[in-house]
Amino acid sequence: MSAVPDSSTERVKIFVRLLDEGTEASRPTEAISLGHGLFKVLATPDYNPEDEVWEFPPGATVRGVTRRNEDSEYLLATKP
């Protein structure tokens, strides 16, 4: 099953890398599909830019790249 949505209005889970964490980390959040592999990042309910620095902040347009870990596929936010 692919993590890429079919509908251009569908909300999907996407992972955004966290900066300044000391180790590689990412935060799951929602995004709205804009079509052609592009997504608009949405904030989590507890988003706090002073607590976590996201590589792409809420409102940013990103490209969703499908990645695979040992259990499943997921979308990772990258530069458009």
Secondary structure, DSSP 4 states (H G I P E B T S, - for coil): --SS-SSTT-EEEEEEEEESSSS-EEEEEEEEEEETTEEEE---TT--TTT-EESS-TT-EEEEEEEE-SS-EEEEEE--
